[in-house]
Amino acid sequence: MFLSYFMVLWRLKYVSSRCSCLLSQSGCSFGGRFYSLEDTWHPDLGEPFGVMHCVMCHCEPQRSRRGKVFGKVSCRNMKQDCPDPTCDDPVLLPGHCCKTCPKGNAQIKEAESLFEFFQEKDDDLHKSYNDRSYISSEENSDRDNFVAVLTGVTDSWLPSSSGVARARFTLARTSLTFSITFQRMNRPSLITFLDSEGNTAFEFRVPQADTDMICGVWKNLPKSHLRQLEAEQLRVSMTTADNKKEEIQGKIIKHRALFAETFSAILTSDEVHSGMGGIAMLTLSDTENNLHFILILQGLVPHGIPVRVKLLYRQHLLREIQANISADDSDFAEVLADLNSRELFWLSRGQLQISVETEGQNSRQISGYISGKRSCDTLQSVMSSGSALTPGKTGGVGSAVFTLHHNGSLDFQVLVAGLSSAVVGMTIEMKPRRRSKRSVLYDITADFSATEERGSGRALGSCGRVEARHIHMLLQNELFINIATAEQQESELRGQIRMLPYNGLDARQTELPVPLAGQFVSPPVRTGAAGHAWVSVDEQCHLHYEIVVNGLSKSEDTSVSAHLHGLAEIGEMDDSSTNHKRLLTGFYGQQAQGVLKDISVELLRHLDEGTAYIQVSTKMNPRGEIRGRIHVPNSCELGSRGEVVEEAEFDDLVFVRDPAELRKDPHTCFFEGEHHAHGSQWTPQYNTCFTCTCQKKTVICDPVICPALSCPHTIQPEDQCCPICDEKKESKQTTAAEKVEGDPEGCYFEGDQKMHAPGTTWHPFVPPFGYIKCAVCTCKGSTGEVHCEKLTCPPLTCSRPIRRNPSDCCKECPAEDTPPLEDDEMMQADGTRHCKFGNNYYQNSEHWHPRVPLVGEMKCITCWCDVSLSLLYFKFLLRTF
């Protein structure tokens, strides 16, 4: 039977109330994940149970006696809130907690027609390049964009500044990334975000660099600041650390023009410390050569007066628009119609100047040069055979990175590998208007050089005459790069040039990605998928990664749930070793990112020597579908420790490995003479058949629960906690091939962080819930994979089944002399009203000191019985004082 929500509810209540999940101002930590204040979520138990939709957890803000705000996790059962269905045969829809009455097949047909609609849009090669919604809507659907104009502050204690900055912000979940460009001031040293009351909400130390671009991220925004951001109540300030001590400041606003913007300008004044400034956001229309623009101005217009907007080339007036703008207007929008070929050429070269000038005796003016939109995002492309004009499965890969300069030149670095034959063409193209007619814009084949390895090579060069229309299309994700070979003269590899949003990974700014191909897998895989990855190791020896894939087929990966394409892994190039192979993350969509904080010394050494790989595995190719060799020089001789967490959400969870710092950490657990970091787990010395975890100064130890064996003869190895089948007394009819399949060293399971022998079974350990007896995991000897599945309870013929033992997963029909448990409806241990520890029974609320063999009574440890903690089995808590 499925894991009951009753059990999960009590598990969560137990963890939230006894593990002291009280955190800093940033929010709550639960199950290895971080949540902001006021966040709500359904807990995810992982495979094979998944998300528990009938349980809702909440990060409640609390305030200490000193006024410090912290988070506390509370979880409740939602099942009791379900309304009674009005029909006789209600159904439980996937992802829901409550049963509902079926609504016929209308919704199913509507969903199928909607899917067919998008499938047709994706397959349609007859659309013009102006229809860009089907390409770019996916990347922008879950992101909100904001902008700010920063100008000199007149009421600050710091001297006023002549500087002007334009800041663009992108909110993805609870992370706010920002790209800031500035003019007429030195590089700032500090960026400060201010809340609605003027208090500091977040500070960002600007790294030193010789550029006018600042890239950064504010992670884990609290709900209160998210609301202020949406309400346009946050401000951002930049200050310099030089002798001038300048400060500029501006309000963060959401703006509709940011999605379509492809050209921009920062408008400054020639006056010193004027406090004036502005930005222009511009875009070309899709069908005509009309230049649409929106101006956001600061300090120029104190009251409603006429202004003139001019388009200039080398101080020569080309266009002029007259309008009235008031101080209450947040922006001003207009169109410069029908630009001629010369104006479009100057636009592409960054030589057009836009000027705003007030009329009257005391005329004031701000102006700036227009260029292609600049940001910290990365222009890149992954080329795969599955995306070719005629899709195929060659196992090859193409990886490209582009840089657009203010003068309109486009630098490119392209790498291809695993091709079936020599490259004969490399072109930048539009989407074909018809299948038989390609729209080639730039041919860069002359910049390609083949390497010694067959089917490999690279192109390094620059397109110096990119047209304004093509810059617009490039920044709207409307261009493609195509690779033709001798055997596939039209297209063997192809990929969309996409703007990859900045997420805080600095490796993108300085390093090229590592190509991932099916040809790099051992043995090679002929797949239509390909990818590339950025990998780096920081000063704390944590590994940061970002992976982009192209061509992974959802339809072929039928055994993977809805949008999960595959699993990303990292390991050694030596396939005979499985000890140092680590799972990175699951794949949803086309990209994945995160940080791995518990890397072994051996894996760090392989990274340093260039003998490590990163690969993506799928159900169709569980031993790897695409792979690439990675070389990350590092000096991490002592290794690192921590958890695998999603970088964009959980980067504040830092696991300290310095013993001196561990002693200072108020959340550290002290057990058996050692300090353990919050969230860590280990095998205790007093009994190796237990697994202990540290949850906010509280040690929780779980005994290993052994699964039932189906074989008639078992033995108990001295070095193992559970009995195993006695192979000597079992059937000898094992083929030589089966013996070979059992040769791998075993399986590494993330839950208990232990190696398991091939063929062995165990109940999974799922932090922070402990061992789950309603599931059994098996180490597949042939592949070294872990397969977990829920236990299926047999059908019962009796009317009142019982659960004989609190830790049993399934109910049974009672014998005539077997009394049922008191509450037959509760799950597992909820039916008892006492606790069993060792050979002794304890009443509710009773406390005692445990006795440990060879040690005696441990007076520094207190256990207690709480019937509200009844779960799969009874836990005991080791409270540190």
N, C-alpha and C positions, 0 to 999 in steps of 0.2 A: 504494500500500500504506500501511498505517497506520504511524505513527511508532513505531519499534521501541523496546522497553523497554531494549535494549542502549544505544541512543543516549542515552536519557534518563538511564540509570544513570550513564554516563560524564559526561554533562553535569552531573549533580548532584554527582558525585564531584569533578569539576573545580571547580565553584563553591564547594563546601564546603571543599576543601583549598587552593585558590589564592586565594580571595577573602578569606581570613582572617575568616570569619564569627564573630569572637569578640566577645561583647557584654557589657554590664553585667549586674548581678545579675538584672535583670528577665527575661532569657532570650535568645532568638536572633531575628535578623531574616533572613528568607529570601523572596526574590521579592516584596519590598514588603509583607510581612506579618510580624507579630510573634508569637512563640511563647514560652510560659513554659518554664522548666527542666523537663526530662523529658517534654515534650510529644512526641507522635508524630503524623505526618500523611502523607498521600499528596500529592505536589506537584501543583498545578493549573496546567497550561500555558495555560489559557484556551481560547477558541474558536480553531480548530475541534477541538482535541485533547482538552480537558477534563482530568479527573483521571487521573493515571497510577497505577492500582491495583496495579501490579506493582513499584512503588518505594515504599519506606518511609523517611521521614526522621525523625531523632530529635535533639532539642535536649539534648545531653549536658552535664551540669554539670561544669565544670573548676575547678581552684583554682590561682591564681598563686603565685609564690614568697612573696609578701606575705600570702597567705591569702585574697585576694579571689576570690569565686566569680563565674564568668562562664559563658556558654553557647557551645557549639560545635556546628555542624550536621554531622551525618554521615548519609549516605544509602546504602542497600544495595538490591540486586536481590532481590526475594522469589520470583522465578520458579523459582529453583533449589530452593526449599523445597517446591514443590508435590508432593504425592504422586502416584504413577502411578494413573490411573483403572483400575478393574477391568472396565469395560465396553468394548465395541468402538467406540461412537460417543459419546464424552463431549461435553458442551456447555459453553460459556462463558457464564455468567449475567451480566447487566448489573451493574456495580459490583464484580465479582470479578476476581481475578487468575488463579486456577487453574481448570482445567476439571473438571467433576464429571459423574457419571453422572446422566442424567435420571431423575426420580422420577415420571414420568407426569404426568397432568393434575390430580392431587389438589391440589397446592399452588396451581395456577392457579385451580381452582374455589373453593378455600377463600378465596383473596384476593378473587375476584369476589364471593363471598357476603358477605365482610366489608365490602367497599365498598358493596354494596347495603344492608347493615344500617345503616351510617352515613348513607347517602343517605336511607333511610327516616326515620331519626331527624331529619334536617335538614328534611325536607319535611312531617313529621307536625305538623298543626295541632290535633290532638285531645289532646295531652298537657297535663296541668295544669302550673301554674307551679312546682310543687314539684320537678319533674324538671329539675334544672339542670345535670346532668352533661354533656349534649350541647352546652351553650352554653359552659361555662367550662373544660372539660377541656383544650382546645387551648392556652389561654393559660397554663396552669399545669403542663403536662406536662414542660417542660424547665427548670423553676425550682424551687429548693429554698429553703425559708423557715426563718429562725432568729430567735431572740428573746433579749434580755438584760434583766435588771433591774439597774440601777445604783444603789447606795446608798453612804453614807459609808464611807470607808476608815479603819479604826481603827489599822492598823499602818503608815500612811504618814507621812513626815516633814512632809507638809502637814497643816494643821488639818482635823479631821473636818468633815463637811458634813451639813446637815439635808436636802439635796436628794435627790430620787428621780427617776430617768429610766427610760423604757421605750424600748428600741431594737429596731426590726424590721429584719431583713436579708433580702435576696433575692439568691441566687446564680444568675446566668445565665452559663453558660460559665465564664469566668475573671474576671468582674466581680462585685463584691459591692456592691450599693447598700444604703443604709441611710436610714431615717426615724427620727428621735429626737425625742421630746417629753419635757420635764422640768418639774418643779415645785419650789418652795421653794429656788431658787438663781438667781443671776444667769446670764445667757447665757454658756456656756462659750466659751473662745477656742481650745481645742485638743482634738481627739479622737485618742487613741492606741490602736492595736491591739497587743497583747502576745502573743508566742508562748508555747509551753509552758514555756520556760525563763525567762520574764519579760523577754525582750529586745523592744525596739521593732521591730515588723514593718512598721508603716505609720503615718504621721501625717497628719491632715487639719486644716488651718487653717480654723476656722469663720468664715465671713463675718459682718460685723456686720449685725444686723437687729433690728427691734422685734417679735419673735415668739418663741414657745416651741417652734417646729419647726425642726429642723436636717435638711437634705437633703445627701447626699454619695454618693460612689462610690469604691471602692478597685478600681482596674483592674489586670488582668494579675497575679492572684495566682499565685505560684509553686506548683508541685505540692506542695511540702512544707507550705506553709500551707493549701492546700486539704485535705490529709489531716488536718491538725490541726483545721481547721474541722469536718470531718465527724466527727472523734473528740471534738468538744466540748472542745478543749484551748486555744482562743483566748479571750482576755479583752479587754474594751474599757474604756477609761478616759476621763473628761472632766474637764478642769481649767479654772478661771476665771483671768482675768488681772487681776482687781480686787484691792483691798486684802486681801480675805479669803483669796485663794489656795486655794479649795476644790477638792477632788477627790472624785469618785464613781467607782465601778468595779463591773463585773459580768462574769459568765461568759456566753459565747455558747453557746446550746444550740439544738438542733433540736426543734421541738414540733409535734405532730400537730394541735393546735387552730388553728393560724394560718390554715389554708386556709378553715375555716368561720367564723372570727371576723367578726362584724359590729358588735359593740359592745365597748367597752373602758373601763378605768378605771385610773388610777394611784393607789396607796394610800400615803399619807404619815402621819407621826406628828406630833402637836402638840409632842412633846418635842424639845428642841434637841440636835442632834448625837447622836441616838439610834442611828444606823446601821440603823434599821428602814425597811422599805419593801416594796412589792410591786406586782403588776399583776393585773388581772382580765381575762380574755378570755371574752367572752360571745357567745351566738348564740341565736336563736329556732329552735325546732324547725320542721320544714317543714309539719307538719299540725296541731299544737296550739299553744296559746299558752304553751308551756313555755320557760323561760329557762335554758338550759344555761350553766354557767360553770366555768372553771378558774382557780384562784389559784396564783400563783408568789410565794412569800414569802421575804424576806431579813431575818435578825436578829430576828425576832419570837419564834420558837419554838426555844429552846436545846436542849430535850429533849422527849420525848413528854408532852404535857399537853393537856387538853381546851381547845377553842376554840369560840367562838360566831360564826357568820357571820350577820350581820343585814342586812336590806334596809330602808332608812329613807327616809321622805319628810319633810323639814323636822323632823328629829329624832324623828319619830313612827315607832315600830316597826311594820313591815308583815309581815315574814316573819323567821323565825329557824331556823337549822340548827345543831345541836351535833355536833361530831366531834372525834376525836383526831388530832392532826398531830404528827409527829416531825421533828427537824431533818434526818433522812435523806430525808424525802419532798421530792422536787423540786417537786411540785405537789399540789393538792387539787381534786377535781372533784365537782360536785353539780348538782342540778336544782331550780329553783324552779317548781313545777308550777302550771299553769292560772292565769296572771296575768289579773286582771279588766280591764275597760275603763279604769278609772282608773289602774291601775298601768301599763298599756300607754301611756296618754297621758303620764304622768310620765316613762316611759322614753324616749319620743320627744323630750321637751323637755329631756332632760339633767338632770332634777330628782330622780332616784332616787340614793340613796347606798348603797354597799355597805361594810360594816364588818367587820373581823376583830378579835376581842377574846379575850385569854387569860383563863382562869378562875383564881381564887386571890386571895391577899392583894395581891400586887404585879401587879395586872392591867395589861396593856399593850394598846394599841389602834392600829390603822392603818385609814384609811378614804379613800374617794374617790368622786367623782360619775361615774356611767355616762353615756356619750355614744356617738354613732356613731363607728366606728373612724376614726382620723385617720392619714394617711400623706402622703408626697410624691407619690403616684400621682395621675393626672389622670382625672377622670370626664369622658368625652367621647363623642361619637357622630358618625358620618358617615352621612348619609341619602342613599340612592340610589333611583332608579326601579326598578333591578333587584331591590331588596329590598322593594318595595311589596307590599301584600297581594295585588294582582294585578300581577305583575312586568311592567315595560315598559322602553322605551328612549327616554327623553325628553332625555337629556343634561343634566338639572338636577342640583343639588347642595344638600344641607343640611349645615350644620356647627354643632355644639352643644358647649358647655363648661359643666359644672355644678360648684358648690361647695356642699358639705354643712357646715353650721355645727354647733357643739356643742349649740345649742338646738333642733336639728331642722329649721331652715329650710333650704330648698334654693334657691340662686340659680342662674339660668340665663341664658345668652347664646346665642341661636340666630340663624343667618344662612342665608337661602335665596337661590338665584339660578338663572336659566335655566329657570324653571317654564313650563309651557304656558299657564297662566292664573292668575288671582288666587287667593290663599290664602283658603280659607274655614274651615279648621280646623287647629289645632295642639294636639296632645294627647300626654300621657305615659301609656303603656298597658302592660298585661301582654301576654304572648303569648296570642293568641286560643285559647279552649278549643275553639271550633268556627269554621269558616270564616265562618259567617253572624253570629257574635256576638263583637264586640270587647269587651275589658275595659278601659274608659277609667278612669283613676285621677284625672288632673288635666287640666283644660282651660285652656290658657294662650293661647288665641286672642286674648283681649282685650289681651294685651301685645304683639301683633304690629303693626308699622307697615310699610306698603309704601313702597318708594322710587320714585324717578322712573323708574328702569329697569324695563321690563316683566318681570314674573315674579320680582322680587327684593324683599327686605325683611328685617327683623330683629325679634327679640323680646328684650326685656330686662326681667327681673322676678324675682320670688321666690315660691316656694310656702311659705307660713308654717305650714301645718298638715299636714306630712307624717307619716303614721302610722308607728308603730314597725315594723309588718309591711312597709311599703313601703320604709323605710330598709334593712331587712334584705335585701329583694329588690334594691334599688338597688345595694348593695355586693356582691351576688352576681351581678351582670351579668344580671339577669332582667327588666329593664324596657326599653321601647322608646319612641322618639319618632316620631310619625306626622304627616305633612303632607298635608292634603286640599286640593284645588283645585276651581275651578268646573267644570272638565272631568273631573277625577278625584275625585269627591266622597267616595269612601271612602279612597283612599290613592294619592298620586302619588309621595311619597318616604317612606321608612321606614328606621330604623336602630336597631341595638341600642346601648343605653347601656353602655359598657364602661369598666372601670378600666384605664387605660393605665399599665403599670408605669413608675416613675421610672427614668431611665437617665443622669442627669447633665446633661441639657439644661435650662438655667435659663430659656430663652425660654418654656417652658410655664407657668412660674409668673407671668409678667408680661405675656404677649402672647396675643392670640387667633390661632388658626391661619388660614392662607390657604385659602379654598375652591378645590377643583379640580373642574372640570366639563367635560363634552364641549362645552357651548355656548361655552366660552371658547377652544376650538381654532379655528384659522383654516385652512380653513372649518370651521364647527361640525360636531360629530360627535354623532349620535343614539345614545347608548350607555346601557346600564343601570348603568354604573360611575360612581363619584364618589369624592372624597377630600378631605383637607385636610392642610396641612403647616405646621410651625413652622420658620422660617429665621432665623438670626442670624449676625452677623459679630463675632468677638472682637477683642481688642486686637492680636493677631498677624495680623489680616486673614485669618483662616481662617473659612470658611463652614461652620456647623453646620446640619444639617437633619434633620428627622424627618417621615416621610410615612405617613399612614394611609389606606387605600383600602377601599372597600366595593363589591361587585358585579362585580369583575373575574371573568369567566367562564373557568374552566379548560377546560370542554368545547369552547368556541369557539376557544380559543387552542391549536389542535392542534399547531402547529409549534413551540411552546415546550416545553422539556423539563419533565418531571414536575410540579414545583411552582413553576416560574418563571413568574410572571404577566406581567411586563413590565419595562421599563427606565425609570428615572427620569432626567430630564435637566434642565439649567438653561441658559438662554440669553437672548437679547434678544428683545423683542417684534417687532422688524423681521424678518419671515420671509425677506427677501431676503439676509440675512447669515448665514453659517454659520461664520464664523471664531471666534466667541465662544460657540458652543454646546458644552456639556460634558456628558459622561455622568457621572451620579452613582453609580448602583449598579443591580444587578439586583434584581427584586422576588420575594421568597419569602414566601408567606403574605399577611398583610394589612398589614404595616408594614415600613418600611425606615428606616435611619438611618445617619449617617456624618458625616465632616468632609472638606471639600475644601480643600486647603492650597496649591494652585498656581493661584490665580485671577488672570486677567489684569487689568490696570488698567482696560481698557474695560468688562469685565463688572462690576467693582466700581463703576464709575461708573454703569452702568445700574441696579445694585441701589440705589445712593444716590438716583437720580432716579426710581425706581419704574417703569422701562421694561424690567424683566426679567421672565421667567416661569419657572415650574417646571412640568414636565409629566411624565406617565407615558405611555410608548408601548408598544404591544403589536404582535404579529405581524399582528393583524387591522387595526390602525391604526398603522403604523410612523411616521407623521408626527405622532403625538400622539392619545391617546384622551381624556385629561382634562388640563386645564391651568388655571393660575391666575397672575395677576399678583402679583409680590412687590415690596415696597418696604422695603429695609433701609438706613436712614441709616448712613453710615460716613465716615470721613476717611482712607481707605486710598489715598493719592495715588500710592504707589510700588508697589502691588500686593503679591502674596505668592507664595511658591513652596513646593513640597512635593509630596506624593502624595495620591491618593485612597485613604483607608483607612477601615476600619470603626471608628467611634469607640468602640464598646463593647469592642473588642479591641486596637486598635493606637494608642491615643492617646499612648503614650510615644514614638512616633517623631516627633520634632520636627526639622524641617528649617530650619536657621538661614540667614537671608538677609543678616545683617550681616557684611560682609567681615572685620571685626575679630574677631567671634566665630567665623567659619569658620576663621581661622588658629589659634584656640585649640582647636578640636575635634580630638581625636587620630585621628578616623576620616576626616578630610578628605583628599581627593586634590589634589595640586598638579601641574598639567599645563599646558604652554604659557603659563606665567606667571600662571595663575589658580588659585584654590582652588575646589574643587567638593565639595559636600556628599555624604555617603554616601547612595547610592540614586539620585542624580541622573544624568541622561544628557544628552548634547550632541553636536553635530557639530564635530569638530576642525577647526582652521584649516588644518592641513597637507594635509588631503584631505577635501573635503566629501562624498565618497562612502564615508565611514566613519561609524559611530555608536559613541560611547564611553560607558561607564558607570563610576561610581565604586562600588567594593565594598570598603569597609573599607581605605582607604589604597592600594588596588590599582585601577589604571585598566585596563579591558578595552575594546579597540577592535575592532569587527567590520566587515569590508568589506561593502558592499551587494552582495547576490547578486541578479542580474537574472533574472527568469523568462523561460522560452522563449516566443517569440512565434509565433503560428500564421500571421501574414500573410506573403506572399512578399516584400514590400518594406519595409525598415526604414530609419530615419534616427537619427542620434545628436545630439540637441539639446545645445548647448553648456552650458546651465544644468541639465542633468539627468544622472544617473549611469547610467541605463539607456536603451537604444534604444527607440524607439517605432515603431509602424506608420506608414508614409508614406501619409497619407490622400489625397494628390494622385494617387497612382498606384493607389489602391484604387477600388472601385466608387463612382460618384457617386449611386447610387440611395438617397439619404437623404431621407426625407420631411421636410416642414417641421415636423411634430409631433416627430420624433426630434431635430431640431436644437434645438427649444425645450427638450426634456428634457435636453439637454446643457449648458444654460445655467448651472446652479449652479456656484459657485466651486470646488467640490471637496469632498473628504472629509477629516475629521480623524481620524487613527488614533492610538489611545492608546499602542500599542506603541512606535512610533518618534517619537511626538509631532510629526508633520509633516502638512502638507496635501498631498493627492494630487489630481491633475487628474482630472476626470470621464473614466471609461472606462479609466484606466490600471490596470495590475496590478503587484503586487510580492509578494515573499516577506515574511511578517510578522516583525517584530522583537519577541520576547517576552522582556523582562527577567526574570531575569538570564541566560536561556539563549542569547540572541542571535537571529540570523536562522534561521528554520525553512524549509528548502528543500522539505520535504514538504508544504507548503501554499502556496496562492496567494490573495491578497486582491485584490478588485476594487472600484473606486470606481464605484458606480451613479450615472450622471449624472442620472437622472430624480429621484432622491430624496436624493442626497447621503449615502447609506448605504454602509458598508463591509461587503462580504460575503466571508468567508473560508471556504475549503473545502479538505479534504485532497485531495492528488493521488491518482488511481486508477491503479495500475500495470497495464499490459496483461498479459493471460495469456501465459505462455511455454510453448513446446513442447519445449524442450531439457531434459535431465535435470540439467545442472549449470550453471545461470545464474551470471553473474558481475556484479560492480559495477565498471564500467570506471574510474570516477574516485571518489576518496574522498568527494566532496561530492554524488555522484549519489544520488537518492532511490530509484530503481527499478533492479532488476537487468536484465540483458540476456542474450540468448543469445550466447555468444562466437563470433567468427569462428575459422576453423581455425588461424590463426597468432597468435591473441591469448591469451597466457598468463593464467590466472585469478589473482586475488589470493590471497595466502598462506592466509588464513583465510576461507573462503567463508561461514561462518556469522555472522561479525561484521557489525555494521551500519555501513555507510558507511565512514568513515575508519578504522575499527578494523582494516582489512585491511592497512594499510601499516606499515612499520617505519622510516619517516623522515618528516621534515617539509619542506614546501616553503614558502619565504617569498620573495616576489618571484620572481626567476628562479633562485634558489639552493635547493639541497637540503641539509638538515642531519640528522646522525645523532641518535639518541636521547641525551638529556642534554647535547647540545652547546649552548654559550652563544655569543651574539654581540651586537654593537651594531648596530642597524638603520641603514640609510642612507636618508635622506629626500631626494627631489628638491629642489634649490635650497637645501638646508640642509646636506647631507653627513651624515657619521657622527654619531649622537647618542649620546655616551658616557655621558650620564646615564640612558639607557634600556637595559635588558638584556632580551633575549629568550632563551628557551631552548626546546629541543625535548623534549617529553615524550610518548611514544607513548600513555600512559594518558589523554591529553587528546584523543585522536582523536575527532572529532565529525562534524557535518555538513561542516565545513570547519575549517581550522587557525586558531586564534586566536594572537595574541601579547599578552603581558602587559606593561604599562608600570608597573614597580614604582617607587614614589616612596620616597626615602630621607630 
